[in-house]
């Protein structure tokens, strides 16, 4: 996956999780959590398929462009759920 594709996914995830979960038909838990599998399935239903490994790559910031991104500052994976 290219850096541009990873950046697009990062921005899409950040927008959905921080502002508009309804755009892909999800509802976050009151504390802002969502099961990773539910998130992946919702994105896939809306034509944006990617894997858990891709999410991990985006969240851990394995590329230089991500070092100051929203994903690295606000997202984490805990016990199979993605949280702000």
SEFIZA-3560 file (N, C-alpha, C; in Angstrom, 3 decimals):
REM SEFIZA-3560
<numar><xx>0.846</xx><yy>-1.171</yy><zz>0.000</zz><atom>N</atom></numar>
<numar><xx>0.000</xx><yy>0.000</yy><zz>0.000</zz><atom>CA</atom></numar>
<numar><xx>0.896</xx><yy>1.239</yy><zz>0.000</zz><atom>C</atom></numar>
<numar><xx>0.533</xx><yy>2.209</yy><zz>-0.800</zz><atom>N</atom></numar>
<numar><xx>1.361</xx><yy>3.409</yy><zz>-0.920</zz><atom>CA</atom></numar>
<numar><xx>1.123</xx><yy>4.364</yy><zz>0.252</zz><atom>C</atom></numar>
<numar><xx>2.037</xx><yy>5.292</yy><zz>0.422</zz><atom>N</atom></numar>
<numar><xx>1.891</xx><yy>6.300</yy><zz>1.467</zz><atom>CA</atom></numar>
<numar><xx>0.625</xx><yy>7.123</yy><zz>1.248</zz><atom>C</atom></numar>
<numar><xx>0.313</xx><yy>7.404</yy><zz>0.000</zz><atom>N</atom></numar>
<numar><xx>-0.894</xx><yy>8.180</yy><zz>-0.310</zz><atom>CA</atom></numar>
<numar><xx>-2.157</xx><yy>7.420</yy><zz>0.088</zz><atom>C</atom></numar>
<numar><xx>-2.180</xx><yy>6.113</yy><zz>-0.167</zz><atom>N</atom></numar>
<numar><xx>-3.342</xx><yy>5.304</yy><zz>0.221</zz><atom>CA</atom></numar>
<numar><xx>-3.480</xx><yy>5.249</yy><zz>1.738</zz><atom>C</atom></numar>
<numar><xx>-2.371</xx><yy>5.080</yy><zz>2.437</zz><atom>N</atom></numar>
<numar><xx>-2.405</xx><yy>5.047</yy><zz>3.901</zz><atom>CA</atom></numar>
<numar><xx>-2.878</xx><yy>6.386</yy><zz>4.463</zz><atom>C</atom></numar>
<numar><xx>-2.433</xx><yy>7.468</yy><zz>3.861</zz><atom>N</atom></numar>
<numar><xx>-2.860</xx><yy>8.792</yy><zz>4.311</zz><atom>CA</atom></numar>
<numar><xx>-4.358</xx><yy>8.977</yy><zz>4.100</zz><atom>C</atom></numar>
<numar><xx>-4.868</xx><yy>8.502</yy><zz>2.950</zz><atom>N</atom></numar>
<numar><xx>-6.308</xx><yy>8.602</yy><zz>2.668</zz><atom>CA</atom></numar>
<numar><xx>-7.117</xx><yy>7.820</yy><zz>3.696</zz><atom>C</atom></numar>
<numar><xx>-6.655</xx><yy>6.606</yy><zz>4.025</zz><atom>N</atom></numar>
<numar><xx>-7.345</xx><yy>5.779</yy><zz>5.015</zz><atom>CA</atom></numar>
<numar><xx>-7.294</xx><yy>6.448</yy><zz>6.384</zz><atom>C</atom></numar>
<numar><xx>-6.144</xx><yy>6.981</yy><zz>6.753</zz><atom>N</atom></numar>
<numar><xx>-5.998</xx><yy>7.677</yy><zz>8.026</zz><atom>CA</atom></numar>
<numar><xx>-6.973</xx><yy>8.837</yy><zz>8.145</zz><atom>C</atom></numar>
<numar><xx>-7.057</xx><yy>9.632</yy><zz>7.091</zz><atom>N</atom></numar>
<numar><xx>-7.965</xx><yy>10.775</yy><zz>7.101</zz><atom>CA</atom></numar>
<numar><xx>-9.427</xx><yy>10.330</yy><zz>7.151</zz><atom>C</atom></numar>
<numar><xx>-9.762</xx><yy>9.272</yy><zz>6.410</zz><atom>N</atom></numar>
<numar><xx>-11.134</xx><yy>8.760</yy><zz>6.419</zz><atom>CA</atom></numar>
<numar><xx>-11.508</xx><yy>8.240</yy><zz>7.801</zz><atom>C</atom></numar>
<numar><xx>-10.612</xx><yy>7.457</yy><zz>8.398</zz><atom>N</atom></numar>
<numar><xx>-10.886</xx><yy>6.926</yy><zz>9.739</zz><atom>CA</atom></numar>
<numar><xx>-11.037</xx><yy>8.055</yy><zz>10.757</zz><atom>C</atom></numar>
<numar><xx>-10.159</xx><yy>9.023</yy><zz>10.692</zz><atom>N</atom></numar>
<numar><xx>-10.219</xx><yy>10.140</yy><zz>11.635</zz><atom>CA</atom></numar>
<numar><xx>-11.521</xx><yy>10.913</yy><zz>11.501</zz><atom>C</atom></numar>
<numar><xx>-11.909</xx><yy>11.192</yy><zz>10.259</zz><atom>N</atom></numar>
<numar><xx>-13.156</xx><yy>11.927</yy><zz>10.026</zz><atom>CA</atom></numar>
<numar><xx>-14.352</xx><yy>11.154</yy><zz>10.573</zz><atom>C</atom></numar>
<numar><xx>-14.427</xx><yy>9.883</yy><zz>10.226</zz><atom>N</atom></numar>
<numar><xx>-15.554</xx><yy>9.054</yy><zz>10.669</zz><atom>CA</atom></numar>
<numar><xx>-15.579</xx><yy>8.940</yy><zz>12.190</zz><atom>C</atom></numar>
<numar><xx>-14.443</xx><yy>8.615</yy><zz>12.795</zz><atom>N</atom></numar>
<numar><xx>-14.412</xx><yy>8.364</yy><zz>14.232</zz><atom>CA</atom></numar>
<numar><xx>-14.525</xx><yy>9.637</yy><zz>15.073</zz><atom>C</atom></numar>
<numar><xx>-14.056</xx><yy>10.742</yy><zz>14.561</zz><atom>N</atom></numar>
<numar><xx>-14.088</xx><yy>11.973</yy><zz>15.351</zz><atom>CA</atom></numar>
<numar><xx>-15.305</xx><yy>12.846</yy><zz>15.079</zz><atom>C</atom></numar>
<numar><xx>-15.866</xx><yy>12.752</yy><zz>13.861</zz><atom>N</atom></numar>
<numar><xx>-16.915</xx><yy>13.698</yy><zz>13.507</zz><atom>CA</atom></numar>
<numar><xx>-18.218</xx><yy>13.066</yy><zz>13.015</zz><atom>C</atom></numar>
<numar><xx>-18.135</xx><yy>12.070</yy><zz>12.130</zz><atom>N</atom></numar>
<numar><xx>-19.334</xx><yy>11.588</yy><zz>11.451</zz><atom>CA</atom></numar>
<numar><xx>-19.398</xx><yy>10.069</yy><zz>11.316</zz><atom>C</atom></numar>
<numar><xx>-19.525</xx><yy>9.338</yy><zz>12.416</zz><atom>N</atom></numar>
<numar><xx>-19.639</xx><yy>7.884</yy><zz>12.296</zz><atom>CA</atom></numar>
<numar><xx>-20.853</xx><yy>7.461</yy><zz>11.473</zz><atom>C</atom></numar>
<numar><xx>-21.868</xx><yy>8.301</yy><zz>11.445</zz><atom>N</atom></numar>
<numar><xx>-23.082</xx><yy>7.984</yy><zz>10.688</zz><atom>CA</atom></numar>
<numar><xx>-22.840</xx><yy>7.891</yy><zz>9.184</zz><atom>C</atom></numar>
<numar><xx>-21.752</xx><yy>8.485</yy><zz>8.683</zz><atom>N</atom></numar>
<numar><xx>-21.502</xx><yy>8.440</yy><zz>7.240</zz><atom>CA</atom></numar>
<numar><xx>-21.224</xx><yy>7.036</yy><zz>6.729</zz><atom>C</atom></numar>
<numar><xx>-20.824</xx><yy>6.132</yy><zz>7.637</zz><atom>N</atom></numar>
<numar><xx>-20.637</xx><yy>4.729</yy><zz>7.237</zz><atom>CA</atom></numar>
<numar><xx>-21.567</xx><yy>3.809</yy><zz>8.034</zz><atom>C</atom></numar>
<numar><xx>-22.563</xx><yy>4.403</yy><zz>8.692</zz><atom>N</atom></numar>
<numar><xx>-23.594</xx><yy>3.618</yy><zz>9.362</zz><atom>CA</atom></numar>
<numar><xx>-23.174</xx><yy>2.972</yy><zz>10.671</zz><atom>C</atom></numar>
<numar><xx>-22.273</xx><yy>3.610</yy><zz>11.403</zz><atom>N</atom></numar>
<numar><xx>-21.867</xx><yy>3.057</yy><zz>12.696</zz><atom>CA</atom></numar>
<numar><xx>-22.245</xx><yy>4.010</yy><zz>13.809</zz><atom>C</atom></numar>
<numar><xx>-22.312</xx><yy>3.444</yy><zz>15.011</zz><atom>N</atom></numar>
<numar><xx>-22.529</xx><yy>4.245</yy><zz>16.207</zz><atom>CA</atom></numar>
<numar><xx>-21.457</xx><yy>3.841</yy><zz>17.204</zz><atom>C</atom></numar>
<numar><xx>-20.723</xx><yy>4.805</yy><zz>17.719</zz><atom>N</atom></numar>
<numar><xx>-19.670</xx><yy>4.526</yy><zz>18.678</zz><atom>CA</atom></numar>
<numar><xx>-20.259</xx><yy>4.302</yy><zz>20.062</zz><atom>C</atom></numar>
<numar><xx>-19.559</xx><yy>3.556</yy><zz>20.883</zz><atom>N</atom></numar>
<numar><xx>-19.942</xx><yy>3.402</yy><zz>22.287</zz><atom>CA</atom></numar>
<numar><xx>-19.869</xx><yy>4.777</yy><zz>22.941</zz><atom>C</atom></numar>
<numar><xx>-20.517</xx><yy>4.976</yy><zz>24.078</zz><atom>N</atom></numar>
<numar><xx>-20.504</xx><yy>6.294</yy><zz>24.725</zz><atom>CA</atom></numar>
<numar><xx>-19.096</xx><yy>6.872</yy><zz>24.951</zz><atom>C</atom></numar>
<numar><xx>-18.115</xx><yy>6.038</yy><zz>25.218</zz><atom>N</atom></numar>
<numar><xx>-16.749</xx><yy>6.521</yy><zz>25.437</zz><atom>CA</atom></numar>
<numar><xx>-15.973</xx><yy>6.670</yy><zz>24.125</zz><atom>C</atom></numar>
<numar><xx>-16.605</xx><yy>6.412</yy><zz>22.990</zz><atom>N</atom></numar>
<numar><xx>-15.961</xx><yy>6.577</yy><zz>21.694</zz><atom>CA</atom></numar>
<numar><xx>-15.352</xx><yy>5.321</yy><zz>21.112</zz><atom>C</atom></numar>
<numar><xx>-15.611</xx><yy>4.166</yy><zz>21.701</zz><atom>N</atom></numar>
<numar><xx>-15.050</xx><yy>2.886</yy><zz>21.237</zz><atom>CA</atom></numar>
<numar><xx>-15.895</xx><yy>2.278</yy><zz>20.129</zz><atom>C</atom></numar>
<numar><xx>-15.239</xx><yy>1.422</yy><zz>19.328</zz><atom>N</atom></numar>
<numar><xx>-15.943</xx><yy>0.595</yy><zz>18.345</zz><atom>CA</atom></numar>
<numar><xx>-15.099</xx><yy>-0.655</yy><zz>18.114</zz><atom>C</atom></numar>
<numar><xx>-15.754</xx><yy>-1.781</yy><zz>17.935</zz><atom>N</atom></numar>
<numar><xx>-15.039</xx><yy>-3.012</yy><zz>17.615</zz><atom>CA</atom></numar>
<numar><xx>-14.384</xx><yy>-2.850</yy><zz>16.244</zz><atom>C</atom></numar>
<numar><xx>-13.159</xx><yy>-3.275</yy><zz>16.142</zz><atom>N</atom></numar>
<numar><xx>-12.406</xx><yy>-3.125</yy><zz>14.899</zz><atom>CA</atom></numar>
<numar><xx>-13.118</xx><yy>-3.828</yy><zz>13.745</zz><atom>C</atom></numar>
<numar><xx>-13.601</xx><yy>-5.031</yy><zz>13.982</zz><atom>N</atom></numar>
<numar><xx>-14.288</xx><yy>-5.775</yy><zz>12.918</zz><atom>CA</atom></numar>
<numar><xx>-15.534</xx><yy>-5.031</yy><zz>12.430</zz><atom>C</atom></numar>
<numar><xx>-16.251</xx><yy>-4.389</yy><zz>13.340</zz><atom>N</atom></numar>
<numar><xx>-17.429</xx><yy>-3.609</yy><zz>12.952</zz><atom>CA</atom></numar>
<numar><xx>-17.019</xx><yy>-2.415</yy><zz>12.089</zz><atom>C</atom></numar>
<numar><xx>-15.929</xx><yy>-1.759</yy><zz>12.465</zz><atom>N</atom></numar>
<numar><xx>-15.424</xx><yy>-0.625</yy><zz>11.691</zz><atom>CA</atom></numar>
<numar><xx>-15.001</xx><yy>-1.067</yy><zz>10.295</zz><atom>C</atom></numar>
<numar><xx>-14.237</xx><yy>-2.163</yy><zz>10.218</zz><atom>N</atom></numar>
<numar><xx>-13.791</xx><yy>-2.677</yy><zz>8.917</zz><atom>CA</atom></numar>
<numar><xx>-14.977</xx><yy>-3.036</yy><zz>8.026</zz><atom>C</atom></numar>
<numar><xx>-15.980</xx><yy>-3.702</yy><zz>8.603</zz><atom>N</atom></numar>
<numar><xx>-17.156</xx><yy>-4.105</yy><zz>7.829</zz><atom>CA</atom></numar>
<numar><xx>-17.922</xx><yy>-2.876</yy><zz>7.321</zz><atom>C</atom></numar>
<numar><xx>-18.048</xx><yy>-1.859</yy><zz>8.155</zz><atom>N</atom></numar>
<numar><xx>-18.772</xx><yy>-0.651</yy><zz>7.748</zz><atom>CA</atom></numar>
<numar><xx>-18.046</xx><yy>0.069</yy><zz>6.616</zz><atom>C</atom></numar>
<numar><xx>-16.729</xx><yy>0.201</yy><zz>6.725</zz><atom>N</atom></numar>
<numar><xx>-15.977</xx><yy>0.823</yy><zz>5.636</zz><atom>CA</atom></numar>
<numar><xx>-16.114</xx><yy>-0.008</yy><zz>4.358</zz><atom>C</atom></numar>
<numar><xx>-16.056</xx><yy>-1.331</yy><zz>4.468</zz><atom>N</atom></numar>
<numar><xx>-16.175</xx><yy>-2.200</yy><zz>3.289</zz><atom>CA</atom></numar>
<numar><xx>-17.540</xx><yy>-2.026</yy><zz>2.618</zz><atom>C</atom></numar>
<numar><xx>-18.591</xx><yy>-1.913</yy><zz>3.418</zz><atom>N</atom></numar>
<numar><xx>-19.935</xx><yy>-1.698</yy><zz>2.851</zz><atom>CA</atom></numar>
<numar><xx>-20.015</xx><yy>-0.387</yy><zz>2.088</zz><atom>C</atom></numar>
<numar><xx>-19.137</xx><yy>0.535</yy><zz>2.398</zz><atom>N</atom></numar>
<numar><xx>-19.132</xx><yy>1.845</yy><zz>1.735</zz><atom>CA</atom></numar>
<numar><xx>-17.981</xx><yy>1.983</yy><zz>0.748</zz><atom>C</atom></numar>
<numar><xx>-17.465</xx><yy>0.830</yy><zz>0.268</zz><atom>N</atom></numar>
<numar><xx>-16.488</xx><yy>0.826</yy><zz>-0.808</zz><atom>CA</atom></numar>
<numar><xx>-15.063</xx><yy>1.155</yy><zz>-0.423</zz><atom>C</atom></numar>
<numar><xx>-14.748</xx><yy>1.079</yy><zz>0.867</zz><atom>N</atom></numar>
<numar><xx>-13.386</xx><yy>1.372</yy><zz>1.328</zz><atom>CA</atom></numar>
<numar><xx>-12.863</xx><yy>0.195</yy><zz>2.143</zz><atom>C</atom></numar>
<numar><xx>-12.463</xx><yy>-0.852</yy><zz>1.457</zz><atom>N</atom></numar>
<numar><xx>-11.985</xx><yy>-2.052</yy><zz>2.137</zz><atom>CA</atom></numar>
<numar><xx>-10.507</xx><yy>-1.937</yy><zz>2.486</zz><atom>C</atom></numar>
<numar><xx>-10.182</xx><yy>-2.279</yy><zz>3.726</zz><atom>N</atom></numar>
<numar><xx>-8.809</xx><yy>-2.400</yy><zz>4.166</zz><atom>CA</atom></numar>
<numar><xx>-8.772</xx><yy>-3.353</yy><zz>5.340</zz><atom>C</atom></numar>
<numar><xx>-7.587</xx><yy>-3.719</yy><zz>5.784</zz><atom>N</atom></numar>
<numar><xx>-7.436</xx><yy>-4.787</yy><zz>6.772</zz><atom>CA</atom></numar>
<numar><xx>-7.069</xx><yy>-4.262</yy><zz>8.158</zz><atom>C</atom></numar>
<numar><xx>-7.108</xx><yy>-5.164</yy><zz>9.120</zz><atom>N</atom></numar>
<numar><xx>-6.659</xx><yy>-4.850</yy><zz>10.464</zz><atom>CA</atom></numar>
<numar><xx>-5.190</xx><yy>-4.449</yy><zz>10.449</zz><atom>C</atom></numar>
<numar><xx>-4.394</xx><yy>-5.113</yy><zz>9.632</zz><atom>N</atom></numar>
<numar><xx>-2.981</xx><yy>-4.744</yy><zz>9.525</zz><atom>CA</atom></numar>
<numar><xx>-2.820</xx><yy>-3.306</yy><zz>9.030</zz><atom>C</atom></numar>
<numar><xx>-3.689</xx><yy>-2.888</yy><zz>8.129</zz><atom>N</atom></numar>
<numar><xx>-3.635</xx><yy>-1.508</yy><zz>7.648</zz><atom>CA</atom></numar>
<numar><xx>-3.961</xx><yy>-0.541</yy><zz>8.782</zz><atom>C</atom></numar>
<numar><xx>-4.989</xx><yy>-0.859</yy><zz>9.561</zz><atom>N</atom></numar>
<numar><xx>-5.328</xx><yy>-0.006</yy><zz>10.702</zz><atom>CA</atom></numar>
<numar><xx>-4.151</xx><yy>0.063</yy><zz>11.674</zz><atom>C</atom></numar>
<numar><xx>-3.551</xx><yy>-1.078</yy><zz>11.956</zz><atom>N</atom></numar>
<numar><xx>-2.404</xx><yy>-1.085</yy><zz>12.866</zz><atom>CA</atom></numar>
<numar><xx>-1.276</xx><yy>-0.220</yy><zz>12.330</zz><atom>C</atom></numar>
<numar><xx>-1.048</xx><yy>-0.301</yy><zz>11.033</zz><atom>N</atom></numar>
<numar><xx>0.004</xx><yy>0.496</yy><zz>10.400</zz><atom>CA</atom></numar>
<numar><xx>-0.307</xx><yy>1.991</yy><zz>10.542</zz><atom>C</atom></numar>
<numar><xx>-1.550</xx><yy>2.365</yy><zz>10.294</zz><atom>N</atom></numar>
<numar><xx>-1.962</xx><yy>3.757</yy><zz>10.403</zz><atom>CA</atom></numar>
<numar><xx>-1.857</xx><yy>4.240</yy><zz>11.851</zz><atom>C</atom></numar>
<numar><xx>-2.338</xx><yy>3.436</yy><zz>12.792</zz><atom>N</atom></numar>
<numar><xx>-2.368</xx><yy>3.841</yy><zz>14.196</zz><atom>CA</atom></numar>
<numar><xx>-0.971</xx><yy>3.941</yy><zz>14.802</zz><atom>C</atom></numar>
<numar><xx>-0.082</xx><yy>3.035</yy><zz>14.441</zz><atom>N</atom></numar>
<numar><xx>1.253</xx><yy>3.071</yy><zz>15.027</zz><atom>CA</atom></numar>
<numar><xx>2.173</xx><yy>4.065</yy><zz>14.349</zz><atom>C</atom></numar>
<numar><xx>1.776</xx><yy>4.585</yy><zz>13.197</zz><atom>N</atom></numar>
<numar><xx>2.558</xx><yy>5.613</yy><zz>12.542</zz><atom>CA</atom></numar>
<numar><xx>3.882</xx><yy>5.118</yy><zz>12.000</zz><atom>C</atom></numar>
<numar><xx>3.844</xx><yy>4.068</yy><zz>11.197</zz><atom>N</atom></numar>
<numar><xx>5.070</xx><yy>3.497</yy><zz>10.654</zz><atom>CA</atom></numar>
<numar><xx>5.631</xx><yy>4.258</yy><zz>9.462</zz><atom>C</atom></numar>
<numar><xx>5.016</xx><yy>5.350</yy><zz>9.082</zz><atom>N</atom></numar>
<numar><xx>5.527</xx><yy>6.157</yy><zz>7.979</zz><atom>CA</atom></numar>
<numar><xx>5.806</xx><yy>7.565</yy><zz>8.478</zz><atom>C</atom></numar>
<numar><xx>6.753</xx><yy>8.208</yy><zz>7.897</zz><atom>N</atom></numar>
<numar><xx>7.149</xx><yy>9.552</yy><zz>8.316</zz><atom>CA</atom></numar>
<numar><xx>5.977</xx><yy>10.517</yy><zz>8.254</zz><atom>C</atom></numar>
<numar><xx>5.157</xx><yy>10.451</yy><zz>7.202</zz><atom>N</atom></numar>
<numar><xx>4.050</xx><yy>11.393</yy><zz>7.051</zz><atom>CA</atom></numar>
<numar><xx>3.047</xx><yy>11.300</yy><zz>8.185</zz><atom>C</atom></numar>
<numar><xx>3.034</xx><yy>10.186</yy><zz>8.911</zz><atom>N</atom></numar>
<numar><xx>2.037</xx><yy>9.973</yy><zz>9.956</zz><atom>CA</atom></numar>
<numar><xx>2.496</xx><yy>10.451</yy><zz>11.328</zz><atom>C</atom></numar>
<numar><xx>3.729</xx><yy>10.873</yy><zz>11.468</zz><atom>N</atom></numar>
<numar><xx>4.240</xx><yy>11.192</yy><zz>12.796</zz><atom>CA</atom></numar>
<numar><xx>3.456</xx><yy>12.283</yy><zz>13.508</zz><atom>C</atom></numar>
<numar><xx>2.839</xx><yy>13.170</yy><zz>12.795</zz><atom>N</atom></numar>
<numar><xx>2.041</xx><yy>14.221</yy><zz>13.425</zz><atom>CA</atom></numar>
<numar><xx>0.558</xx><yy>14.112</yy><zz>13.061</zz><atom>C</atom></numar>
<numar><xx>0.138</xx><yy>12.956</yy><zz>12.584</zz><atom>N</atom></numar>
<numar><xx>-1.241</xx><yy>12.845</yy><zz>12.102</zz><atom>CA</atom></numar>
<numar><xx>-2.238</xx><yy>12.680</yy><zz>13.232</zz><atom>C</atom></numar>
<numar><xx>-3.487</xx><yy>12.908</yy><zz>12.901</zz><atom>N</atom></numar>
<numar><xx>-4.583</xx><yy>12.721</yy><zz>13.844</zz><atom>CA</atom></numar>
<numar><xx>-4.627</xx><yy>11.284</yy><zz>14.333</zz><atom>C</atom></numar>
<numar><xx>-4.401</xx><yy>10.332</yy><zz>13.448</zz><atom>N</atom></numar>
<numar><xx>-4.487</xx><yy>8.926</yy><zz>13.839</zz><atom>CA</atom></numar>
<numar><xx>-3.513</xx><yy>8.605</yy><zz>14.962</zz><atom>C</atom></numar>
<numar><xx>-2.289</xx><yy>9.032</yy><zz>14.835</zz><atom>N</atom></numar>
<numar><xx>-1.297</xx><yy>8.707</yy><zz>15.848</zz><atom>CA</atom></numar>
<numar><xx>-1.623</xx><yy>9.385</yy><zz>17.173</zz><atom>C</atom></numar>
<numar><xx>-2.151</xx><yy>10.578</yy><zz>17.144</zz><atom>N</atom></numar>
<numar><xx>-2.429</xx><yy>11.303</yy><zz>18.370</zz><atom>CA</atom></numar>
<numar><xx>-3.715</xx><yy>10.859</yy><zz>19.048</zz><atom>C</atom></numar>
<numar><xx>-4.693</xx><yy>10.329</yy><zz>18.308</zz><atom>N</atom></numar>
<numar><xx>-6.001</xx><yy>10.109</yy><zz>18.886</zz><atom>CA</atom></numar>
<numar><xx>-6.536</xx><yy>8.682</yy><zz>18.872</zz><atom>C</atom></numar>
<numar><xx>-5.932</xx><yy>7.768</yy><zz>18.133</zz><atom>N</atom></numar>
<numar><xx>-6.488</xx><yy>6.426</yy><zz>18.017</zz><atom>CA</atom></numar>
<numar><xx>-5.590</xx><yy>5.388</yy><zz>18.668</zz><atom>C</atom></numar>
<numar><xx>-6.211</xx><yy>4.358</yy><zz>19.221</zz><atom>N</atom></numar>
<numar><xx>-5.457</xx><yy>3.234</yy><zz>19.744</zz><atom>CA</atom></numar>
<numar><xx>-6.317</xx><yy>1.973</yy><zz>19.635</zz><atom>C</atom></numar>
<numar><xx>-5.656</xx><yy>0.833</yy><zz>19.538</zz><atom>N</atom></numar>
<numar><xx>-6.347</xx><yy>-0.451</yy><zz>19.493</zz><atom>CA</atom></numar>
<numar><xx>-6.146</xx><yy>-1.111</yy><zz>20.842</zz><atom>C</atom></numar>
<numar><xx>-7.263</xx><yy>-1.456</yy><zz>21.507</zz><atom>N</atom></numar>
<numar><xx>-7.210</xx><yy>-2.095</yy><zz>22.803</zz><atom>CA</atom></numar>
<numar><xx>-8.177</xx><yy>-3.265</yy><zz>22.796</zz><atom>C</atom></numar>
<numar><xx>-7.656</xx><yy>-4.474</yy><zz>22.944</zz><atom>N</atom></numar>
<numar><xx>-8.502</xx><yy>-5.660</yy><zz>23.021</zz><atom>CA</atom></numar>
<numar><xx>-9.474</xx><yy>-5.820</yy><zz>21.875</zz><atom>C</atom></numar>
<numar><xx>-9.048</xx><yy>-5.528</yy><zz>20.657</zz><atom>N</atom></numar>
<numar><xx>-9.899</xx><yy>-5.724</yy><zz>19.494</zz><atom>CA</atom></numar>
<numar><xx>-10.848</xx><yy>-4.569</yy><zz>19.205</zz><atom>C</atom></numar>
<numar><xx>-10.743</xx><yy>-3.495</yy><zz>19.972</zz><atom>N</atom></numar>
<numar><xx>-11.591</xx><yy>-2.328</yy><zz>19.726</zz><atom>CA</atom></numar>
<numar><xx>-10.703</xx><yy>-1.128</yy><zz>19.423</zz><atom>C</atom></numar>
<numar><xx>-11.241</xx><yy>-0.226</yy><zz>18.629</zz><atom>N</atom></numar>
<numar><xx>-10.525</xx><yy>0.983</yy><zz>18.270</zz><atom>CA</atom></numar>
<numar><xx>-11.120</xx><yy>2.110</yy><zz>19.104</zz><atom>C</atom></numar>
<numar><xx>-10.266</xx><yy>2.887</yy><zz>19.726</zz><atom>N</atom></numar>
<numar><xx>-10.734</xx><yy>3.941</yy><zz>20.611</zz><atom>CA</atom></numar>
<numar><xx>-9.983</xx><yy>5.237</yy><zz>20.378</zz><atom>C</atom></numar>
<numar><xx>-10.654</xx><yy>6.322</yy><zz>20.716</zz><atom>N</atom></numar>
<numar><xx>-9.981</xx><yy>7.625</yy><zz>20.613</zz><atom>CA</atom></numar>
<numar><xx>-9.009</xx><yy>7.798</yy><zz>21.767</zz><atom>C</atom></numar>
//
